[in-house]
Amino acid sequence: MASEATRTNGTIPNGTAEIPKSIIDQTPPPISQPYARANALDDLPPVVYALELFLASHMVESERYCEASDPERQRMYMSTGYGLIQCVKAFMTYADEDIVAAIGHTKHGAYVAQLHRRKAGLTSRLTGLTTTVASAFTGGEGSDIAWIRGMTPMERHAELVYAEALSEKAMLGVVYSGDWMAFIKEALNMRTTIAIYRSLYRFIQISDTAWATSHPGKEDPSLDAHFRSGVYLGYGLSTLILSLLPGKLQSIVELFGYHASRAEGLQVLGRAGGWGGKASDDDSSPPSIDKAKEGVRRPICDMILLAFHLVLSSFTTIGVSLPTASRLIKYYAQRFPRGPFYLFAQGRMALLQSRPADAIRFHQTALDAHQQFARLAAISYWERAIGYLGLFDIRNSMEEWKRLHEGGGWSKAVYAYGYAVCTYRVNQDEGDKSEESRNNVIALMKTIPELRQKIAGKSIPLEKLVARKARKFILQGESFPLPIFVMAYWFLAIAHAPRNVLVHMLSEVDGALKNLDAEPKNSHYRQGYWDDICLVRFLEGVCLRFLAFADSDAVIFSSESSHEPMSPEDAARKAEVSFKAVFRHGPKIEYDHHVVYYAHYELGRLFACQARDAEAHEQFDLVLSGRYLEVGPSGRKGRYSLENALHMKTRAAVEGLTKRAER
């Protein structure tokens, strides 16, 4: 519009020494022998080295280095470093064997950290209870802070590592078990983890405040950067996650004393790298903490910030800052030029700026740069599939969905659906009406409901929707209108399509509408007819809205706007007509009732772009009201598809209006 440390007298110098770019050619830091728990922090330089290897795309070498450095699996920091790598692998592959292996490593990491933690005797526990009760009335530090203050630096790190291992195990356990009992069990572990992070963060705040009384503007130097970055990571991430929960769950969490401030979560994560201050919205300014002074977990904090600003921005705008993401990308593109995670980030940024062709090129570079974790390539295949949808290049998008479908991973149901609808469209474009081609698409569609998974006993909303779409395809005689556009809308390919592609998309929508209008008119419309009418009118409205008002982050070249078919005013007027047509026909919908609620959201966004704020609020209030809107009896049974996702987007839109009114 991006270390080496050596313990001296029980303390650790802040920061890490400069590691050359060609880290794979460097001599690894020495491993202290024999291992002693009191000297556990001597392993921080090797862990920094392993993390740098991992981020620089030498992932197998990083894994082997951790294994060779701790063959007896007794070193606290090597255990947690290796466990983190296994967690990343598990979440990338989503394979049962990898998840089970990662759970085993995180359980062992928690056990090793427990051996290093400060031991509490009965007297300490009784004293702690008395101090805690007293602090509730006096406003004192409380037993938790006094307990942490009495720890050695190693014991504080052990407390931190223990919390990290518990949180990793909890997330993996929920994903693997997929039932409510597992969720409740792991939620208790997460409660313990959050309590530890809160106490450690409060300890840092109190220590810094005390130090600043005699050293204004300075932090307590006795707390090393590695410890700080870990606490910032745990406290910031847990606070950010809580802020993303649905409103009802947030209310329950608050009963346990946990607040959910998204702004605070992002600010704390940014402290690890020094991304705040006056330059926070300047996409060209470097961070205030350089590599030589950073803590070992700083790159992980920054990766979470990138994921929030670039990926979760698809669901919410609250707290999202593309300038911050740009600063992070520029910084890490120089530091790890072939690091796949940062190439992914550059590709996602290009897509958000309506540059899908550039996004595709970034992801091809990422594919060329790493060949070690084959499943990591799935991220690039996914992003390239969406990029090609944004260019309306259906054949190439089909090839990416095919790779995802054949490779498995996160969501086999979504991959199969993407492959099926692209194949369906390519067959239409190429005039392939053979029985074999038709049967292949039908076979794919029939497998989709069986490929669904569950997390914490709940189905994945997007998988539920594609399963419904697949069943509807069969019910309607192996056909439905504009399936490519539906996927493009879900994954924001319409929102981030170049202007000339949007014009082409609109012409396709007009053609589908004419075909529906040409169907025989009688008193008995075919099954799903009004579903199709409402869907096509909704997609028409979406294309027109983005023609009238391009996404705020889009990079638009003058040549793109020179041949548009209508003025922004005409496009906006026609978009409003399209959305209102959905409301008019909504009661006749048989299956796709969610289209009505999404049409209200999109009409609200259109009104917001036109500065018709009162009317926008009216539409958003309808979405959030919980009432049934313009739907018939079949739409008044429970929840509609992707309801939580729509509520999150709508709450973000409301906050955007509120902030604009306060200016």
Protein Blocks (a to p, Z undefined) as FASTA:
>chain_A
ZZcdddeehiacedjddddfklmlpccddddddddfklmmmmmmmmmmmmmmmmnopaml
mmmmmmmmmmnopafklmmmmmmmmmmmmmmnopaklmmmmmmmmmmmmmmmmmmpccdd
fklmmmmmmmmmmmmmnopnbjmlmmmmmpcfklmmmmmmmmmmmmmmmmmmmmmnopak
lmmmmmmmmmmmmmmmmmmmmmmmmmmmmmmmmmghiacfklcfklmmmmmmmmmmmmmm
mmmpcfklmmmmmmnopacdfklmmmmmmmmnopgcjllmmckbccfbdfklmcfklmmm
mmmmmmmmmmmmmmocghpafklmmmmmmmmmmmmmmlmklmmmmmmmmmmnopaklmmm
mmmmmmmmpckbmmlmmmmmmmmmmmmmmnopaklmmmmmmmmmmngpjblmlmmmmmmm
mmmmmmmmnopabfklmmmmmmmmmmmmmmpcceehiacfklmmmmmmmmmmmmnoopae
hklmmmmmmnommmmgcfklmmmmmmmmmmmmmmmmmpccdfbdcehklmmmmmmmmmmm
mmmmmmmmgcfkbccdfklmmmccbdfklmmmmmmmmmmmmmmmmmmpfklmmlmmmmmm
mmmmmmmmnopaklmmmmmmmmmnopacdddfklmgcjaehklmmmmmmmmmmmmmmmmm
mZZ
